[in-house]
Amino acid sequence: MWSQAHRYIFRQTALALLCAAAAFTAVVWLVYSLRFLDLLGAGSVSPAVFAQLVLLNLPRFLAAALPLALFVAILLVFHRLAGDRELVALRAAGMSNPRLALAPAAVALLTAVAVASINLIVAPLAAQAFRSLNQTVRADLPLAGIRPGAFQSPRPGLTIFAAAVNGDGTLSGLLVHDTRRSDRTVTISARSALRIDRPDGAALLLDDGLLQERNPEDGRLTTVRFEHYTLTAASLTDAAATRRPDPSEMSLAMLLAGGAGWAPPGTAARMLAEGHYRLAGILHAPAMAALALWLLLHPVAARQTPGLRLAGTVAAALLLQAAILAARWAAARNPWMLGAVYLVPLLPIATAAALCLRDADGPSRTAAAQ
């Protein structure tokens, strides 16, 4: 049953899928990565950390791109087969529409397995690592971005100044002025400071300095002179020590449980919808493949001009993608709409399967007409 023609179509579809997926993922990934270029340009992160930040976002972009890339791959392959008259030759040899669709369907199943593996296993782990690394980087920004001779405000109400950077990496003439709290104003000055990395984040070791704290209500000033003082990056940020996980980093079991114990109150419906959407993502690639094959191989479509057929196929794909996103949005607001998350991608699959069963007994009507 698996003939040389099937292997040929399978190879062409798989190759086109890889190219389209790489192109889609690269475009979205690079655009998203621009948000981290300011960190790299300011010297706040090393190239290695920057590479980790952008690479950890790759799995979720790849999972979103694969179904659309499969649709484009099938579209390109069958339009090329039709343009080179190879499709006519295959039909003249007795291949029915179900047999022509066999190789793309096999690619769609493999793509569904890949999407499921990414959505259910790889992407949540990558999201956890990304958010942890991103939180560490953002917390270290006040210390990582210090430039000699410039007053900097990494946070509203916080000003940091260093007179110079010595050859051994120490900062000379450090000044920190903190007015973020309404009940006190803190000013720290030190003759020298050295940045170090600790398990709980970056910190500055200050030598020979002065700490002044003023109460705005009564104007009372408290002054403390120190020989050594540790200023942590966490004390210069407004981020809380603990954070709730984002839906993207939750496991499927946590999402289907409504994020109990993890998600903020009142977001159970959203967590549940996200879990079912992630589970239904297995159907997105087969749905796109079924839609493409249905529109390209249907006898009515075969009688249309190539331009009209291409425009109609692309429009149908956009409508299907919009319907999938609309079902996700509706399920997040109305739990009784959760079934739509599965129903929308199942509809083109069921329609294509019904047409395959109808044409399973012989060559397609298009071949007979030709």
N, C-alpha and C positions, 0 to 999 in steps of 0.2 A: 504493500500500500504506500510505503514511503519511497517514492521514485526519485530518479535523478532530478526531475523538475522540482520536486519538493525541496531537495537539498539546495538547489540553486536559489529558489525563492527564499529559503530560510537564511542562507548566507547573505544574500543581498539585503534582506530586512534587518538582520542582526547588525550588519555593518552600518547601515543607515541609522539605526537606533543609537549605536554608540556615538556616531558623529553628531547627531542632533542633540542627544543628551549632554554631550560635552559642550556643545555650543550654548545651549540654554543655561546650563549650570554655570558656565564661565561668565556669561553676561550678568546674570543676577548676582552671582557671588562677588564679582569684581565691583559692581555698583554698591553692594552692601558693605564691602570692605573699605570703601572710601571714608566711612565714618571713623575708622581707626587710623587714618593717615595722619591726622593731627597729632596723635600720640607719638607716632614714629618721627614725624618732622620736628617735634619739640624735644626729641631725645628722651621722652618720658619712659619709653619701653625700648628694649633691644630688638633687633630684627628677628631674633629667634622667638621672642614672646609675641611679636606682631604676627609672625607666621602661624603660631599656635592659635591665636585669636581667630584668624580668618579660616584656618583649616577646620577648626571645630564646628564651624557653621556649614561646612560642605555637605554633610549627610542630609540635613533637612532640605537643602536646596535640590540635591540630587533626587530625593524621593518625590518632590513636587514636580520635577522636570521630566521624570521617566515616562509617565502616562502621555503627556503632550508630545514628547519626543517619539514615542512609539506611533502615535497617530501620524506625525509628520513622516516617519520612516515608511509606513505602509502607503501613505499618499504618494511619496516620491517613487517608491519601487513600482507600484502598479501603474502610475502614469508613464513611467519609462517603459514598462512592459507593453502598455497600450501603444505608446508612440513608436516603438520598434516593431510592432506587429507580432511580438512574441506572445502576447495574450491571445490573439486570434489563432496562432498556431497551436497553442496549448488547448484551446477550446475545440479546434478542429480535430485534435488528437483524441478527443473524448473526455477531457477533464471537465467535470461539473463545477459549479460554484463552490459547493462544500469542499471539494478536493483542492481547489485553488486557495481556499481559505485555511487549509490545514496547516501549512508552514507558518503563516503569520500568527495563527492561533497558538502554535507552539511557542513562538517568540513572546507572545502576550502572557502565556502562563509563566515562563521563566522571568519575565519582567515583574509579574505580580509577586512571585516569590522574593525577588530582590527588594521590591518596595515594602513588603511585609517585614523582611529582615531589618531593613533600615528603620522603618517607622516604629517597630515594636521593640527593637533591641539597641541598634547602633545610635539612632538619633537621640533618644532620652539620655544615654550615657554621655554622648558628646555635648548635649545641652547642659548637663550637670557640670562637666569639666569646664565648659565655656563660661558659665555664670560664676563659678568659683574663681577662675582665673581673672575674669573681667572685674569682679568685685575687689580682688587683691590689687589689680593694676589701678583701678580708680581710687582706692584707698591710699595708695602710695603716691598719687599724683602731687600732693602738696610738697612732698620731699623730693620727688624725682624731677620736678620741673624747675628747681631753683637755678636761677642764672645770676652770675655775679654782676653787681652794679645796676640791678634793675629791681624796682619794687613790683612785686607780683601779688595778685589776689586770686588764689585757686578756689576760694569759696567766698561768698558775700560776707563781709565783716572780718575777713582774715587777710592780713598783709604780711608778706615775708620778704626780707631783704638780706643779701649777702654781699659784702664788699668785694671779696675776691675768692678765687679757688686756687689753692696751692698745688704744687707739683705732686704731693702725696695724696691728693684728693680731699683734703680737709678744707672746710669753709672758714674764712676769716671775717670777723665783724658781722656776725649773724644777728638779725633783729626779727622778732615775731610779735605782731600786734593783733590781738584777738578781741573783737567787740561783738561776737555772735550772740552772746548771752546778755540779756537785758539787766541782769542783776550784778554783773561784774565786767570789768575791762582788764585784760591781762596783757602785759608787755614783758617779753623775755629777750634779753640781750646776752650775747656770749662772745668771748674773745675768739674762740675757734669751735668748730663742730665737725663731726665725722659721721657720714651716713653708713649705717650697717643694716643688714637683712637678718631678721629674726623669724622664728617659726610663726609668730603672731603678726608679722608684717614688718615694714621698714621702720627705722627709728634713727634719731640723731643723738649722738653722744656729745653733750655740750660741756665745755671746760671754761672755768673762770668767768662766771656770768652773774646776772642780776635778774630776779623775777619780781615784778611789781604788779600788784592787784589793787584796783581802785573800785570802790563801791559807788555807783552813780548816784544813789539816793542821798548819802551823807558826805560824799567826796572823800571818805577816809582812804588813805593809801597805805598798803602793806608792802614792805620791801624785804626781800630775802636774797642774801648773797650766797652763791653756791660755788663749789669747786668743780663738782661733776653733777650733771643732770641729764636724764634721759627723756627725750621728747619723741613720743610715738606718732606714727602717721594716723593711727586710729583716733588719737585725741584731737587731730586737726580736721577730721571729717565729721559729717552729720549722719553718716550711715549707721544704722543699728547694728549691734553685734550679731544678731541673728536675723535671718530672712526666711520668708516663706518660699517654697519652691514654685517656679513658674510651671504652667501646664505642660510646656514643651519638655521639661525634664522629669515629669512624673511618669511612673510606670503605668502600663495599661490597667493593672489591678487597682492602683490608687485612683485613676480617673474614673473607672467604672464604679468605684465605691463613693463617688462624689467628692473626692479629695478630703474625706473625713479625717480630721486631725491635722491637716496640712493646709488646705485652702482656706481663705478668709470666709467668714460666715456669709451666707446668701449667694455663694457662687457654686453650689452643688450642681445646679442644672447645667451651668456652663462646663463644669468639669466632666459631667456625664456625657454631654454632647461631644466634647473633645475626645473622650475615650471611644465612643461609637464611631466618630469620624475617622479616627486613626485605624480602627478595626475595619471599617468599610473601605479604607484606602487600598486594600487588597483587590477590590473590584474595579478600581479606577482605570488601570491599564487594560484589562479585558474589555471594559466598557468602551474605551476609546478605540481599541482595535475592532470591536464589533461594529461600532458606528462607521468607521472608515470602510470596512469590508462591505457592509450593508449598502452604503451609498455608492461605492465604486463598482460593485458587481451586480447590483440590482438591474434587471432588464430595462426599467424605465430610465435609470441613470445612464445606461450604455447608449441610449439614443440621443442624449444631450450633447451639445458641443463641449469640447474639453474645457474651455474657459468657464462656461456656465456650471459644469459639473464640479470643477475645482472650487469655484466660489461658493456653491451650495454646500460642499463638503466642509469647507473651512467654517462657514457660518454655523453649520450644525454642531461642529466641535466647540465653538465658542459658546453656543447656547447650552450645550451639555455641561461645560465647565461652570458656566454661570448658575445653572440649576444645582450643581453639586455644592457650590458655595452658598447658594440661597438655602438649600436644605440644612446645611451646617448652621447658618445664622438662625433659621427658624427653630431648629432643635435646641439651641442654646437658650431660647426664650420660652418655648412651649415643649415640655417633655413628651407630650403626646405626638409630637412631630418627629420623634427619633426614627421611626420607621422610614421616613423619607430619605434619611441618610443612606439607607441600603436600597430603597426602591428606585431612586434616580439612576444609579449606575446599573442596576439590574434590568431596567427597561430596555436599553439597546442590546444587552446581552441576550435577553429572552426573545426579542424581535429577530435578531440575527440567527439565533438557534432555530426558531420556527421556520424561517426562510430556508435554512440549510436542510431541515427535515423535508420541506416541500420539494426541494430540488435534488434530494439524495438519490433518486432512482435513475438519473441520467444526466446528460449534458444540459446546461442551462438553456433557458428560452432565448437568451441572447445568441448562443451558438446556432440554434435552429433558425433564428431570423437571419443570421449572417449566411 
